[in-house]
């Protein structure tokens, strides 16, 4: 696999750290840009090419969906993973509207998270 770039949006610092750290075993193969600052990530999305957007989504905080929509407008084929504490089925309409989204429910096992990320990157 050639080097891949991931943009990771997660509000909770502890969760963001764990997700970012879990991908650090692929150093040299995967670079992760992580933040909880929506505007900073939108700027990175606009300025830099990337291979995958991983974003937290919830029913009370729609920033992840907004970031996904923003990224999709710039690149209709961009790969997106949503991570949610809600059921993925709650976001069925948004997934249908944006298309081509993998959804993972919390709590998640890190091994499974990494497998999902690698699978989506290889598609």
Secondary structure as UniProt FT lines:
FT   STRAND          4..9
FT   HELIX           13..23
FT   HELIX           24..26
FT   TURN            27..29
FT   STRAND          30..35
FT   HELIX           38..47
FT   STRAND          52..57
FT   HELIX           63..74
FT   TURN            76..77
FT   STRAND          79..84
FT   HELIX           88..91
FT   HELIX           92..98
FT   STRAND          101..105
FT   HELIX           110..122
//
